[in-house]
């Protein structure tokens, strides 16, 4: 088995209102050294080991997990995980 960690974030050109709200709250709490906040998603997948795990994960991200018009994704594949 492989553990796949998927990180999905808004593209830099896309406004992040949730991130802006968090940043404003941090500034209100006097954490004024925080200059930007971007909110994203973190997803873990446990997949059976095969030669095309990366290709499968790309397809899963492209078709389901990420809106590739406004989001970028990246992932890390960890070696054998015993469940």
C-alpha positions as MATLAB code, in Angstrom:
seq = 'XXXXXXXXXXXXXXXXXXXXXXXXXXXXXXXXXXXXXXXXXXXXXXXXXXXXXXXXXXXXXXXXXXXXXXXXXXXXXXXXXXX';
ca = [
       0.000    0.000    0.000;
       1.062    3.578   -0.634;
      -0.029    6.653    1.246;
      -0.591    9.620   -1.047;
      -0.702   13.098    0.465;
      -2.495   15.561   -1.821;
      -2.164   19.325   -1.324;
      -4.628   21.565   -3.179;
      -4.274   25.362   -3.233;
      -5.821   28.222   -5.118;
      -3.750   29.544   -8.000;
      -1.861   32.729   -7.166;
      -4.037   34.732   -9.565;
      -7.244   33.697   -7.746;
      -8.540   35.823   -4.881;
      -8.713   33.893   -1.595;
     -11.477   35.530    0.493;
     -11.209   32.896    3.224;
      -7.476   33.513    3.499;
      -8.076   37.270    3.622;
     -10.615   36.824    6.437;
      -8.134   34.744    8.431;
      -5.392   37.305    7.828;
      -7.666   40.125    9.021;
      -8.494   38.151   12.165;
      -4.797   37.538   12.803;
      -4.105   41.265   12.423;
      -6.956   42.006   14.848;
      -5.218   39.644   17.274;
      -2.058   41.765   16.797;
      -0.198   39.242   14.616;
       0.626   42.019   12.197;
       3.778   40.291   10.964;
       1.550   37.869    8.961;
       1.529   39.309    5.448;
      -0.539   36.752    3.523;
      -2.731   33.711    4.186;
      -3.800   31.178    1.575;
      -6.280   28.453    2.510;
      -6.115   25.058    0.843;
      -7.100   21.415    1.200;
      -5.145   18.392    2.382;
      -6.293   14.902    1.412;
      -4.770   11.492    2.178;
      -5.342    8.503   -0.068;
      -4.335    4.927    0.715;
      -3.890    3.079   -2.574;
      -2.763   -0.361   -3.550;
       0.767   -0.405   -4.874;
       1.060   -0.494   -8.661;
       3.387    0.803  -11.341;
       1.029    3.621  -12.299;
       0.129    5.111   -8.890;
       1.321    8.584   -9.937;
      -0.708    8.436  -13.144;
      -3.795    7.340  -11.204;
      -3.365   10.124   -8.655;
      -3.003   12.705  -11.448;
      -6.252   11.466  -12.977;
      -8.050   11.471   -9.605;
      -6.904   15.033   -8.908;
      -7.746   16.274  -12.407;
     -11.192   14.675  -12.526;
     -12.398   14.908   -8.921;
     -10.293   16.446   -6.178;
      -9.125   19.716   -7.751;
     -10.814   22.320   -9.894;
      -7.846   22.824  -12.194;
      -9.263   26.076  -13.564;
      -8.651   27.823  -10.226;
      -6.592   25.333   -8.189;
      -3.152   23.768   -8.310;
      -2.325   20.432   -6.751;
       0.746   18.524   -5.805;
       1.185   15.228   -4.045;
       3.699   13.093   -2.238;
       3.727    9.326   -2.475;
       5.070    7.599    0.616;
       6.619    4.177    0.386;
       4.913    1.066    1.687;
       2.433    1.676    4.467;
       1.245   -1.269    6.523;
      -2.319   -1.004    7.708;
];
